[in-house]
């Protein structure tokens, strides 16, 4: 092994010396072939290292202690040889006799291959960074930007991306500052590659969050330095790009935390100067206004869609920056922002649409979602009921509120503890009541229609009933049409066939409860002389006959049959059958109540 590795060291020195001699002799073709051979030599060394490491792993289980000592000795020898190779390259590049043509030729190839050795030891990392720095200092910045971006892209398939990318990211942070012209265009090319690398690094099993953050922050500080020396439109664009970058890396950082959320507080605090420089406020972040402003500034060209796809988590990052302020006042004091959200329904609706990104994420710790639910409860607490503010147009926010409520239902269903489920259910009720009545029942209907869970459908149908109770007769006039559609959706599913028992018991029970309530409510209003348009629709003889013959009587037959079937199976699985029978008996009782109400109404019509 020693003889083989020594040959690498001597061969590298020989090739480096030959490259300089070829230029002095005017042989440019020889220089190109020597550089290719040098790269091949270094790649061969890297492959041998990987092969030896694999062999050592296979022998580890059955090797005796002496063999283990020998393997360790070989590793040290090999490592020292790699350090010698890197040191020789650095000395060659730093020589006062160095020719620029040789430097340029080596700069196009060596950063990519040198980065493969960065993870072997701290000394290897140090030498690799110094080699990259030497290229950055001596070569054209625009050329080095392309070289380092290409090397980073290639490093994404590496088994040790965290270490191999470190010298490249280090060099890139220096290149950004060295670029003399067209700064924004250069950053538009490089930043998406950096973000992809950071995202890949965050997914590595043994990734250190602090190391990931340090790399991301260094790039951010470099972009800020570029923006600070530019003027007018280009400076504004670079500043906006920096703001989007900060949002994106906040999302990456937060997702990469797998232990305690508090451990990220010292890291996020370091983003405060960048946020202030970009003019970002936590109120602007939580309403989405800052993200929209920055995006609109950098997306004026036709080819910007692909560029913006690299920032697909900026809304998640913006929301998380607000939540980090909620987690620790050292990050930010968001108390005044919460007060503003409580008093401003439009901004509150915007916040719902942003916080949904946290609730819907499957990659974040549940602790983030717990803080998010608590923020939702805070901003809705004390808010004026939106039914009294129907003059405020909510229509443009309805879709995002609906998406937020969908995310809330996911937390209710999958939260790991009862306390979080209870808090989230309370948030669900408050957000629903915060939607103006003209849009509220449309949102509820969409939630019920698109839910795949019978239990959640039952919960949502109960919310329809509760909200009809809390609205005035005039406002509830149009609700009856929704009631009819929702009850039919459950009792006569659009895909055909009757409801399935016991799988759909929860939603059938809730649908019958809703139908019974609507019948009693309309009957009381009719008796009190409050004749509304629903009296000729929901309680019309034609509608009631349709419900009676099309829903209620067929359901009675199905429920009776299910009860009889479970009675027969009780001896085989007593506990399960008894539980199902209890549910079916409740449904049967409520169903007969609805049938009686309809029959009474038909007799009097």
N, C-alpha and C positions, 0 to 999 in steps of 0.2 A: 504493500500500500504506500509506504513512504517513498519508494522509488518512483511510483506512478505519479504521486502528487508533486514530487520535486520536479518532474518533467513538465508539469503544468506551469510551475513558477518560472522555470528557465525558458520555457516556450513563450510565455507571455512577454517576458523581457526581450526576447529575441524578435518577436513580431512588432513590438513597440519601437525598438531601435530600427528595424527594417522599414517601418512606415516613414520615419523621419528621413532616413537615407534615400528612400525612393523619391521623395519630394525634392531633396537637394540635387538629385540626379535628373529631375524633370520627368520622372516616370509616373504619371498620374494613374495609369492602369494598374501598375504594381501596387500603388497605395490602396486602391479599391479592393484588390484581391487580398492584400494583407489584412485589411480591416475585417473582411468577411471571414478570413481564417482565424483572426483573433476572437471574433464573436463565437465561431464554432468551438474554439478551444475552451472558452469560458462556459458555454452551454454544456459542453462535455463534462467539465468539472462539476457543474450544478447537477447534472443527471447522475454522475457517480456518487455524489453526496446523498442524493435521494435514494439511490439503489442501496447504498451501504446502510442507510438508516432503516430501510425496509428489511434488510437482512438481519440487522441487529434486533429488530422487533420480533422476528420469527424465532430467533435463537434464544430470546430472553427467558422464556418459560423453562427450557430444559438445559440451559448452559450452567455449568458449575461456577463457583465464585471466582476461580482463577480465570476462567474464560471471560467472565464479566469484567474483571480488572483489565484484561487485555483489550476488550472492546473499548473500554473507557479510554485507555491509553491511545488507541488508534484514533478515536474521536478528537482527542486533544491535539494530536499530531496533524490531523487533517485540518482542524480549525486554524491552527497556527499557520498552516500553508496557505489557506484562503486569505487570512489576514495579510500575509506577505504579498500575495498577488494583488490585493486591493491597494496596499501601501505602495507597491511598485507603480501601479497605474497612476495613483495620486502624485507621486514624485515626478513621474514623466510629464504629467499635465502641468505641473507647477514649475517645470524647468525653464530657466530664462532662454534656453535655446529652442523652445517649442515654436513650431511653425503654425501659422493660422490655418493653412490648408489641412494640416494633419488634425488640428483641434476640431475643425468643422466636420471632417470626415468621421472622426471618432464620436463626436457629439450626436450624430444621427443614429448610432447603434448602441453605444455603451450604456446609457442610462437604463435602457430596458433590461439588459442582461445583468448589470451590476446590482439592480434592485433585488434580484433573486437571492443574493447573499445577505441582505440586511437583517434577516431574522435569525442568523446563526449565533450572534452575540452582540453585546453592546458595542464592542469595538468595531465589528463589521458594519453595524448601523452607522456609527460615527464616520467611518471611512467612506461608506457609500454616499452619505449626505455631503461630505466634503468634495467628493468627485463630481456629484451633480452640481454643487455650488460653483465649482471651478468652471464647468461648462456654461453655467448661467452668466458668470462674470465675463467670460472670454468670447462668447458666441452671440450671434444676432438674437435678440429677445423673441422676435416673432418666430424664428426657426425653432428656438428652444421651446416655445409655447406648444407648437405642433408636435415636437418630439416627445415632450413630457405627457401631453394628452394622449398620444398614441400609446406610449408606454403604460399609462394608467389604464387605458382601455384593455390592453393586453393582460395586465396584472389581474383583472377581474376573474380570470379562470385559474389563478394561482390558488394553491391549497393554503397559503399563508398570506392572504391579501392584506391583513393589518400591518404586517411587517414589511412586505415588499413594496407597499404603496407609500410608506412613510418618507423615504428620501425623495420620491417623486412629488408628493404633495408639498414637502418642504421646499423643493426647488421651484415648484409652480407658484408658491406664495411670493417668492422673490422675483420671478419672471413678470408677474402682473405689474409690479411697480416699475420694472425696467422698460416695459413696452412704451414706445414714444408716440405712436399715432394709432388712431382708430381703436381706442381702448375698449369702448363698448362692444364693438363687433368682435374683438378678440375674446372678451369675457363671455359673450353669448355662446361662443363655441366651447370654451373651457368649463364654465360652471356646471352645465348639465352633466358632463363627464365626471366632474368631482362629486356631484350629488349621487350619481349612480354608484360610484366607488364607496362613498360613505354609507349608502343604503346597504350595499352588499356586505360591508364590514360589520354593520350592526346585526347582521343575521348569523355571523360566525358564532359557534357554540361557546367558545372561551373568550369572547371579546371583552375587553376592559372598557367600561363606559368612559372613564376619565381620559384614556388614550384616544378614543374616538372623538370625544369632544375637543380635546386639544388640537387635533388635526383640523377639525371643522372650524374652530375659532380662529386659528392661524390664517386660514383662507379668508374668513370674514374680515379680519383686521387688515389684510392685504387689499381687499376690495375697497375698504373704507379709505385706505391711504391713496388709492387710485382716484376715488371720487373727490377727495379733498383738494387735489391739485388740478381738477378740471373745472371748467366754467360753463355756464349757460346750459344748453339742451343736453349735451353729452354728460355733463356732471350730474344733471337731474336723473338721467336714465340709469347711470351707474349706481346712484344712490337708491333708486327704486329697485334695481336688481339686487342690491345688498339687502334691502328690506325683505324681499321675497326669499332670498337665501336664508336669512335668519329664521323666518317662519318655517321653512322646509327643514332646516337642521334641528329646530326645536321638536318637530314631529319625529324625526329620526332618533334623536336623543331620548325622547320620552318613551318611545316604543322599545328602545334597547335596554331600558331599566327593567330588570327582572326580579329585583329583591325588594328594597325599601325605597319608596318614593322620595323620602326626605334626603336620601343620598344625592339626589340631583339638584338640590337647592343651591349649593355653592357653585355648581356649574352654570345654572341658568342665570345666576346673579351676574356672571361675567358678560352676559349679553346686553345688559342694561345700557352701556355706552353706545352700542350699535343701534339699539332701538331708538335712543334719544337722537342720535345723529340722523337717522332716517325720518324723524318726525312722527314716529309711531306712538300712539297712546293706547292704553289698555281698553278704553272705551271704543276707540276706533277698531281695535283688534276684535273685540267680542261682538261688535255689530257687523263686522265684515266690511266696513267702509274703507279701512286702510288697505286691505287686500285688494279690493276692487279698484281703488285709486292707483295703487302701484301697478297692478296688472294692465289697466287701461293705458298707462304711460309707456309701458314697454312692449305693448302688443299692437303697434300701429302699422306694422309691415305685414305683407301677405304670408311670409314664411315663418311667422312667429308662433303658429299653432304647435309645431313640433317642439319649439323651444319651451313653450309654456307647459307642455306635457311633462317636463322634468320637474315642474313645481306642483305636482298633482296633490300634494298634502299641505298646501299653504293654509287652507281653511282649518285643517286639523291643528297645524302648528300655531296659528293665530289664536284659536280657542284655548289651546294648552298654555300659551303664554299668560292668558287671563287666569286660568286655573292655577298655574304656578304662583301667581300673585295671591290667590285665595289660600294656597297651601302655606305660604310663608310671606309675612309682611316685609321681609328682607328683600324679596324679589320686587314687590310693588305693593303699594297701598291702594286697594281697589274698592275701599268702602264707599268713597264718593261716587264711583262708577256704578256700584250697586244701587245707590240712592237714585241716580239718574235713570237707571233702567226701571226702577219701581214706579217712577213718576211719568215716564214717557212710553206709551204703549207701542209706538212704532219701533223704537229702539229695542224694546223688550221682544217684540216679534222677530226682529232681526237676530237677536241673541239666541232665540230658540233654534233658528236655522243654522247658526254656527255651532252651538253646543251639541247638535245631533251628531257631528263628526266624531266626537269623543265617545258618545254612547253607542254608536254603531260600530266602532272599531273592535275588531277581534284580537288585536295585537297588544293592547294596553293592559296594564294591571288594573284590577277591579278598583283599586284605591283611587285612581283617576276618575272613574265613573261615580264613585261615592261622593267625591268632592263636587263633581259636576251636578249631581242630583241636588246636593245641598245648595249650590248656587241657584239652581232653578227655583227651589223653594224660597230662597231669599228674595229673588227679584220679583216673584209673583206676590209675595207677602205684602199686604196693604195696598195692592194695586186696585184701582177703581174698576169694578166689574165692567167688562167691555159691552155688556148689553145696554149699558147707559151711555156708551160712546159709539153708537152705530153710525154717527156722522163721520167717524174716522174710517177711511177706506182701507180695508185689510186684504183686499182681493189679490194684490200683487205678492203678498207674503203667505197666502194660503198653502201653496205647494210646499214651501220650506217648513211651515209649521206642521203640515201633515207628515212630512218626512221625519221631523223631530219626534212627533208622537209615535211613529212607527219604531224609532230607535228606543223610545221610552218603554214601549211594550216588550221589546227584546230584553231589556234589563229586568223588567218585572218577571219574565218567564225564566231567565237564566241566572239571575243574581245568586251568589253562593250562600247568602244568609238572609234570614227573615227580616232583619232590621232594614237592610237596603231595599228589599222588595216592598216593605211597608212605606218607606220614604218615597220610593219611585212611584208607587200607586197614588200617593198624595199629590206628587208633582203632576201626574197624568190628569187628575181631576182639576187641579188648579189651572193648568195650561188650557184644557178644554174650555173651562169657564171664562178664560181670558180672550177667547175668540168671539168676535161679534156674532150675534145670532144669525144674521143672513148667511154667514159662511160656516157657522159651527156645525150645523147638522149635515152639511155637505161633507165636511171633514170626517165626522163620525161615521157617516155612511160609507165613505171610502175606506176607512180603517176596518170596519166590520167586513166589508166586501172582500178586502185583500188579505185579511188575516187567515193564516193556515191552521190556527190553534182553536179548537172548540172552546177551551177554557177562556182564552183571551176574547173570543167573540162574545162569550157570555158576559164577561166584564164590561166590554164596550157597549153591549146592548143595555146593560144596567145603567151605563152613563147616559145613554140616549133617554132613558126613562127619567133619570134624575134631572137632566137638563130641561126636559119638557115641564117637569114640576116647578123648576126655578124660573121659567120664563112666563111672561104675561100671556093672557089669552090671545091678544092681538098678535104678539110675536110668535106664538105657538101655532097659529093658524096653518102655516105651511108645513108644520112638522108632521102632520098626520099622513101626508103623502110619503114621507120618509119612513114612517112607522110601517105602513102597508108594504113598502118595498123590502124593508129589512126583515119583517116577519115572513114574508113569502120566500125570501132568500134562504131562510133556515128551514121552514116547514115544507117548502117545495123547491129543493135545490135546482139551480139552472142546469146542472149536468144530468138531471133526471134521477128518478128513483126517490124513495122516502129518506128521511134522516136515518142514520145508522146508530143503533143503540148497542152498547152504552157509550160508544166513542163520541157521539155528538150530544150527549145528555145535557152538558152545561149550557150550550147555546140554545137548545130547544127549551129548556127551563126558563132561560132569560127572555127568549122570544115570546113565550106564552105570558110571562109576567108583564112584558112591555105591551102586548096586545090587550091583556086584561086591564092594565092601567089606562090605556087609551080609550077603551070602551067606557070605563067608569067615568073618566074625566069628561068625555064628550057628552055622556048621558047627564051628568050633573049640570053642565053648561046649558044643555037643551032644556032641562027642567027649570033652570033659573031664568030662562028667557033669553039667554045669550046665544041666539042662533047665528052660527058662523057658516062660512062656506064649506067647512068640513062636515057639517050636518047633512049636507046634500051629497057629500062625497064619501067620506070614511064611514058614516052611519047610514048611508042610503041603502034601501032594500036590496038593490042589485049587488052592491058591494058585499053586504052581509051574507047574502045567499051564496055568493062566490066563495067567501071565506068558509062558510059553514059546510058546503058540499065539497069544496076543492081542497081545504086544509084540515079542518077540525075533525070531521067524521073519518076520513082516511087515517089520520093520525091516531084516532081512538082505537081503530082496529089494529094498527101496528103496535101500539103500546100494550094493548091487552094481550096480543100474541107474544110479545117479548116477556111480559110478566109470567105468563103461563109456561113459557120455555124455561125461564130461570127457576121457576118453582120445581120443575122436573129435574133440573141439574143441581138442586140444592144439596142433595145427598152426596154428590161427587166432590164438590168444592164448596163447602158450606160458607166459609168466610167470604169468599169472593162473590158468591151468589147473593148472600144477604146484603152486601154493600150495593150491588147493582139493583136489587129489589127495592131498597130504600130510595134510591134515586128515581127508579121507574114509578114508584108509588107517589112520590112528590109530583112527578110530571103528570101522572094520571089525575091526581086531585086537582091540579091547576087547570088541566085540559077540560075537565068536566065543568069547572067554574066558568071558563070561557064559553063553553057550549051553552050553558044555561043563560049567560048574559046575552048571547047572540039570539037565542030562541025567544027570550023575553022581548028583545028589541024588535024582532021580526013580527011578533004578535001585535005589538003596539003600533007598527008602521002601516 
